[in-house]
Amino acid sequence: VLLTQTPGNSMGLSGLEECYELSKEICLRKYEKPLMNDLAFQNFVDKRAPGLSRPQEDVLRVLMQWRDSVARAEDESTGYVLPSAMMLQLAREMPTTT
């Protein structure tokens, strides 16, 4: 059945060839990681960190931007670079030493 032409197939391909072509199309698509923007930041704060002071939010924003840029450069997940729980703890405690 897969080696015969499928109905509605205008290219004259067999079912197996059509499946291969569709799979090839999907595999050639490039995944683009969503950008970290103000809306994404605000959604994160609203869901995960309500009640942060303005300076704490500023620290969190810088940490999130750093985490995002490192994750993109290293092709890793943001959670691998710096887990959200640790990032929130740093923002809440705002260490004064480097």
N, C-alpha and C positions, 0 to 999 in steps of 0.2 A: 504494500500500500504506500509506503514512504517513497518508493522509487517511481511511482506514477505521478503524472502532473496533477496538482490539486486544483479544484474549481476556484475561479476568481484570481488565479495567478497569471498575471499578464506577461511575465518574463519567460514563460515556458519552462520553468524549473520543476524538477521533481520535488516532492514533499521534503525529502532529505536535504536537497540542495537549498531549498527555500529556508529551511530551518537553520542551515549553516550560515546563509547570508544574513538572516535576522540576528543570529547569535554574534556574528562578526561585527555588525553595526553596534550592538550593545557593548561589546568589549572595547570598541574603539572610542567610546565616549570618555571624555576626561572629567573626572570629578573635581569640582572646585569647592574648596572649603569655604563655608560662609564667613564673611568678614566680621570682625569685632567692631561694632559701631555703637553709637549712643543708645540706640533702641535696644540692642542686645545687652548692653551694660545695664540699662534701667530695668529690663526684664529680670536679669540676674539678681539685682539688688532687691527688687520687689518680692521675688520668690524666695531667695536664699538669705538675704541679709537686711531685713527690715529693721529700722531703728538705728542704723549707723549714723554717726555724726558726719558733718560735711568733711572734716579732715580725714576721717576714716574712709569715706567714700572716695576721696581723692587718692588715698593710698591704694584702695582696692582697684580703682581705675588704672593706675600705673602698673600694678601687679598683673592685671588682666591683659593689658597691652603687651607687657614684657612676655608673659606666658604664651600669648598668641603668636608673637613674632618668633620666639624660640621654637615653638611647636611647628610652625611653617618651615623654618630653616632646617630643622632636623627631621621633618616629615614624621612627626610623632603626634599623638593625641595631646590635647591640652592637659588632660587629667594625668598623663604620664609625666609631663614636665613639672607640673605643680598641682597637686590635688586641690579641689575646690575648698575642702574643709581646712586645709593648711593655709590656703590663701586668705580665707575669711579670718582665721585666727591671727594671722599677721596683721591684717587690716584692723581688727578690733584692738589688738594690744599695741600696735604701732611702736615697735622697738626703736630705741634712740641710738643704738650702737650699730656699727657696720661690720 
